[in-house]
Every structure is written in structure tokens, then in C-alpha cells.
């Protein structure tokens, strides 16, 4: 069965790239490279911050509203986009960025797609925000957060009375 699987893989690669000639030596090189990638990933995991619960504070500063309807007046169909700095829960140290967009729906509900970029990977968020304190779904992650299978993030704008601060409270499922 394993030989058939290997032949299928080799045949598929020859169809895609006929100039490739696989030898035992080439297959051994691929196996060594695969082991090397796994060991690099294991080393990286020692530096990962694989949290289950964590709070961040976003510093708004680049938010732009793109008016699809009447300029200067928010309506359904308008879009807000941003790329803002993200700080630790104490709001003292920059730890990453948030970037994304929200489309305004009827009743001015936000439908959002947000990427949280940390030093060790990214976490994708999505969903709608009807009021302050609503939650977005955690869609998945990359890098050190590639095992994230879901969860939620509570979004609190006007954090501590500051209109330029938004708090993100993560509850991650792995």
C-alpha cells in the first residue's frame, strides 16, 4: 500500500513537472528536509505564546471610512478599514497590529473581518458587532496559532473612556 501511495505521489509530480527525475537519493533529501522543517517548528514552539485567554488593547489611528453612499453620513454599504497598533493588556508595550475592515449593515451593525498579527503568528476574527461588548468568532490562526480551532473575542470600544482604545479579550479553543 505504501509503495502504491509513493508511486501515486511520484506520478503526480512527474505530470506536473516532467523534468523531475526522482531517485532514491532525491527522496532521502526530501525526507531529511521534512525532518529539518519539523525540528525547526518544534524549536519555534518553545518561543510561542500559545494562550487560551489573553487581553490586548488596540490604539486606533489609521481608521478610514469609505463612503459608498452619501459622503460624511454613515449608511448601509459604507466600509471602515484600518491597520492599528496592538498593545499588551496593561497598554504599555506594543505586541502587534490589527488590520481589517467592517461593512456597515442596516441598523449600522458592523460585519467585520479582522486579522490580529502578533510576533509569532496571526489570528483571524470574523462576525458582526451590534453593540459594545459583542463578540467575534475566532476563525483560525497561523504560525504559533495554527492550532487554534475557534473561540471568541469580546470587543470593547472606548476602552477606559478613551475613544482611541479598543480592548480585545480572547478566549481560544485549541
Buried (B, 14 or more C-beta within 10 A) or exposed (E): EEEEEEEEEEEEEEEEEEEEEEEEEEEEEEEEEEEEEEEEEEEEEEEBEBBEEBBBBBBBEEEEBEBEEEEEEEEEEBBBEBBBBBBBBEBEEEBBBBBBBBBBBEEEBBBBBBBBBBEBBBBBBBBBBEEEEBBBBBBBBBBBBBEBEEBBBBBBBEBEEEEEBBBBBBBBEE
